Amino acid sequence: MFAVEAIDLIHRRGKVGEVCSDVDGAQFRRAGSLDTARHDCYGGRCCSRMLLFGMVIRGSNHRRSEEVCGVKIIVCVRRVPDTEAQIKIAPDGKSLDAADINFIMNPYEEYAVEAALRLREAQGGEVVIYSLGPDEASKEIRNALAMGADTAVHLVDDAYHGDSYATATALAGHLRGEQFDLLLFGKTGVDDGAFSVGPMVAELLGLPSVSSLEQLEVANGVAHVSMPVEGGSLKFEVPLPAVFTTDKGLNEPRYPTLKGIMGAKKKKLDARDVTTPASKVTVTAMTLPPVRPAGKIVGKGVDAVPELVKLLQNEAKVL
């Protein structure tokens, strides 16, 4: 898209909310000649197939013609242990003992759901929740529906213990046939900290991706996003459809209302039995961090300084 702008492309875009046909006109200059490209309406924009300096730039294969073009957003959420839960390791030494653990929606996905809801409220469209996990994960999916999502798809695998590769492969296999404008993930799961499922799905689907968003705006088929870097931010313009992962600071997730909780029970939840592909990584052992020793009170005021310095030198060995 940046190269197209450089050669003085005249490109009319469909506006979000208008009814678009599957044929539209576009003209652009290439080596002094004037060519015409056929358009397909997709996600509030007209996607062209253009020949540019010998390179073919293709629009999305997904088409949503002859319908109102709002933003369709899919948010992938996952079930994770509550961050305040007391973690216990199972007898096999390689997994968690889930007997007394409360599970919640991954907190980073709450930012993704909130971002999707705000875009839908501003521009119209649909928010769909996707989740891969055991049957019990329906509770966390219903929570996302209670926040305001429209429908949900639950890929049910009661034996699911996949790594990032297995998770991404399973999700991409079902998302490949979907039509959407944005595909959102949390930047990472608080249980494994892998930071990889969202970008992996983007690669498998052949879509552009930006991670750890701190800003997300959509206009005329383009997402305007930014991500933090040390000492500042990077800003991008990304043609849709695209994949993004969200970080804290993007927004403040809403709490489900009583009306939302009751309404979530009636919303469509499409449960599909799946078998997750084999993992590429195997957990061989899981251990808890060492117990920290109790602190010492060495005195009060300036009189405690000599003893404190002695302990820092001889015991802590930091001086």
Buried (B, 14 or more C-beta within 10 A) or exposed (E): EEEBEEEEBEBEBBBBEEEBEBEBEBEBEBEEEEEEBBBBBBBBBBBBEBEBEEEEBEBBEBBBBEEEBBBBBBBBBBBBBEEEBEEEBEEEEEEBEBEEBEBBBBBBBBBBBBBBBBBBEEBBBBBBBBBBBBEEBBEBBBBBBBBBBBEBBBBBBEEBEBBBBBBBBBBBBBBEEBBBBBBBBBBBBBBBEBBBBBBBBBEBBEBBBBBBBBBBEBBBBBBEBBBBEEEEEEEBEBBBBBBBBBBBEBBEBBEBEEEBBEBBEEBEBEEEEBEBBEBEEEEEEEEEEEEEEEEEEBEEEEEEEEEBEEBEEEEEEEE
